[in-house]
Amino acid sequence: MSKDLVVILTALNLEYQAVRRRMASPRLHLHERGTRFEVGTVQGTSCRIALALTNKGNHSAAVIAERAVQEFSPVAVLFVGVAGALWETARLGDVVMATHVYAYHGGTSEDDGLKARPRVWEAPHAISQLGSHLARVNDWADDAPGHGHAPQVRFGAIAAGEVVQNSKISAEAQWIRQHYNDALAIEMEAAGVAQAGHLNGAPVAIIRGISDRADGTKSSAKDRSRQPRAAANAAAFATRLAVELVGEQMQIAMPRADGAHSADRREEHVSNTAHGSTVGIMAGSVKDSNVYLNTDPKVTGPKDLVAELDGFRLHLMRHHAEGALDDDTCREALADLDSARRAARENTPESSKRAAMTLKRLRGLVAECPVLVAKLAPLVVAAGGSA
């Protein structure tokens, strides 16, 4: 699992742009089958986002969702966009986070009518709990005067089918309300994404901004004016959720033997980068020393170096989370780390030189964190540079 990356998928370009506006430094990542992802960070954080467009429908959404999981092994997959409200519970502009998803087109046709045979996927417990917490904290929405009431987050079922539902009186509308009367919203992709997540072991959250009431007004001028705001609200909540999900993963990935130890306390440890040497120290405490112990990873090839660089990313993120690195420094360090990783994978004399130079520049960026400097020293050597 990539512990610092969340996949966000959207069906419409309007929704895609709402998420993209919240990303910093998006870069193209092309899947071998042609699917285009943009990978960047949530603005002001080190949380990485891989963003892609699925187009409409459960089938397309399922394929792209599975592709994304296989490509990135993300912390979670979030499907973000707009939806129609089935009841008055959710107001226009509010956000609905699915507690479970109905694939409502499952059924059997009998002499006395159509009988429902739905597929149902429940949202993962941890994501539901985190979503509820963020809704209580209620600091995720943008301050945008002139847009009426502040959006709220609603939790409930979302119904996903294969048709655009734009009536309250059609036979299908009445059937949905009869068999799925707890569904707050209706759309066309959640079932596909939920199924892909279930089959691939990836947590999925469905987050929808309410842009209409599925009542015949979808093509109206009012609906077109509401969609951007609904999409922006969904994107705001989803990106905040992504940041919190990554933060929790980083805490889990870095268990502490002693919770009272801070980054400063850990940086007082003694490490050794002298290959094959013996170092003896007798002192009550050692500070401001350039002696480092047991930091040399066993790097025997490019794959090992890439793995060590991935491990270093976790240490970097931990120091940022603990306040040892500011946001700007962390962002630049992550960019250098990604460049070094790409160069290491190329495995040519020229790329090895680039990797070593990039890691040396990275070492200068984190010079105020001796632990990180110590971990970088053997990686510079492994890349082909001098310590």
BELUR-V431326 format. One record per backbone hydrogen bond with DSSP energy under -0.5 kcal/mol. NH is the residue of the N-H (numbers start at 0). CO is the residue of the C=O. E is the energy in kcal/mol with one decimal. If there is no record, write none. Layout:
NH,CO,E  NH,CO,E
//
This chain:
1,72,-3.6  2,0,-0.9  4,1,-1.3  5,47,-2.2  6,75,-2.2  7,49,-2.5  8,77,-2.6  9,51,-1.8  15,11,-2.2  16,12,-2.8  17,13,-1.4  18,14,-1.7  19,15,-2.8  20,16,-2.1  21,18,-1.9  22,19,-2.0  23,40,-3.5  26,38,-2.1  28,36,-3.1  30,28,-0.6  30,34,-3.1  33,30,-2.4  36,28,-2.6  36,34,-0.6  37,50,-2.2  38,26,-3.0  39,37,-0.5  39,48,-2.1  40,23,-1.9  41,46,-2.5  42,21,-2.6  44,41,-2.2  47,3,-2.7  48,39,-3.4  49,5,-2.0  50,37,-2.9  50,48,-0.6  51,7,-1.7  53,9,-3.2  54,9,-0.6  60,56,-1.9  61,57,-2.3  62,58,-1.9  63,59,-2.3  64,60,-2.3  65,61,-2.4  66,62,-2.3  67,63,-2.5  68,64,-2.2  69,65,-2.4  70,66,-2.2  71,67,-2.5  72,68,-2.3  74,4,-2.9  76,202,-2.6  77,6,-3.0  78,204,-2.7  79,8,-2.7  79,77,-0.6  80,206,-1.6  82,208,-2.0  83,185,-1.9  84,211,-2.8  85,183,-2.3  86,183,-0.8  89,86,-0.6  92,209,-2.9  93,90,-2.2  94,151,-2.8  95,207,-3.5  96,94,-0.5  96,153,-2.9  97,95,-0.5  97,205,-2.2  98,155,-2.0  99,155,-0.6  100,120,-2.6  101,157,-2.5  102,118,-2.6  103,101,-1.1  103,159,-1.0  104,159,-0.5  105,102,-1.3  107,114,-2.4  109,107,-0.6  109,112,-2.5  112,109,-2.2  114,107,-3.0  114,112,-0.5  116,105,-2.4  118,102,-0.9  120,100,-1.8  122,98,-2.9  123,203,-0.6  127,123,-2.4  128,124,-2.6  129,125,-2.2  130,126,-2.8  131,127,-2.2  132,128,-2.0  133,129,-2.5  134,130,-2.0  135,131,-1.8  136,132,-2.5  137,133,-2.6  143,141,-1.1  146,143,-1.0  153,94,-3.5  153,151,-0.5  155,96,-1.3  156,181,-0.8  157,99,-2.0  158,184,-2.7  159,101,-3.2  160,186,-2.2  164,162,-0.7  165,163,-0.7  166,213,-0.5  173,169,-2.3  174,170,-2.1  175,171,-2.6  176,172,-2.2  177,173,-1.6  178,174,-2.4  179,175,-2.9  182,179,-1.9  183,156,-2.7  184,156,-1.0  185,83,-2.4  186,158,-2.5  191,188,-0.5  192,188,-1.9  193,189,-2.7  194,190,-2.2  195,191,-2.2  196,192,-2.6  197,193,-2.3  198,194,-2.4  199,195,-1.6  200,196,-0.8  200,197,-0.6  201,196,-2.2  204,76,-2.3  206,78,-3.1  206,204,-0.5  207,95,-2.8  208,80,-3.3  209,93,-2.8  210,82,-2.2  210,208,-0.6  211,82,-1.0  219,216,-1.7  223,219,-1.9  224,220,-1.6  225,221,-1.6  226,222,-2.1  227,223,-0.6  228,224,-0.5  229,225,-2.5  230,226,-2.8  231,227,-2.3  232,228,-2.3  233,229,-2.2  234,230,-2.4  235,231,-2.3  236,232,-2.2  237,233,-2.5  238,234,-2.5  239,235,-1.6  240,236,-2.4  241,237,-2.5  242,238,-2.2  243,239,-2.0  244,240,-2.4  245,241,-2.4  246,242,-2.3  247,243,-2.2  248,244,-2.0  249,245,-2.4  250,246,-1.7  251,247,-2.2  252,248,-2.6  253,249,-1.0  260,257,-2.2  265,261,-2.2  266,262,-1.8  267,264,-1.5  268,265,-1.8  270,290,-1.8  274,272,-0.8  276,273,-1.6  291,289,-0.5  292,270,-6.4  294,271,-0.9  296,294,-0.9  298,296,-1.4  299,297,-0.6  304,300,-2.1  305,301,-2.7  306,302,-2.2  307,303,-2.4  308,304,-2.4  309,305,-2.1  310,306,-2.0  311,307,-2.2  312,308,-1.7  313,309,-1.0  314,310,-1.4  315,311,-2.6  316,312,-2.7  317,313,-2.2  318,314,-2.2  319,315,-1.9  320,316,-2.6  321,317,-1.9  322,319,-1.4  323,318,-2.3  324,318,-0.9  329,325,-2.5  330,326,-2.5  331,327,-2.3  332,328,-2.6  333,329,-2.6  334,330,-1.9  335,331,-2.3  336,332,-2.5  337,333,-2.4  338,334,-2.0  339,335,-2.6  340,336,-2.2  341,337,-2.3  342,338,-2.2  343,339,-2.5  344,340,-1.8  345,341,-1.3  346,342,-1.1  351,347,-2.7  352,348,-1.7  353,349,-2.1  354,350,-2.6  355,351,-2.4  356,352,-2.4  357,353,-2.5  358,354,-2.4  359,355,-2.0  360,356,-2.0  361,357,-2.4  362,358,-2.2  363,359,-1.6  364,360,-1.6  365,361,-1.7  366,363,-1.2  368,365,-2.5  369,367,-0.6  371,368,-0.7  372,368,-2.1  373,369,-2.6  374,370,-1.8  375,371,-1.7  376,372,-1.6  377,373,-0.7  378,374,-0.5  379,375,-2.4  380,376,-1.7  381,377,-2.3  382,378,-1.8  383,379,-0.6  383,380,-1.1  384,379,-2.7
//
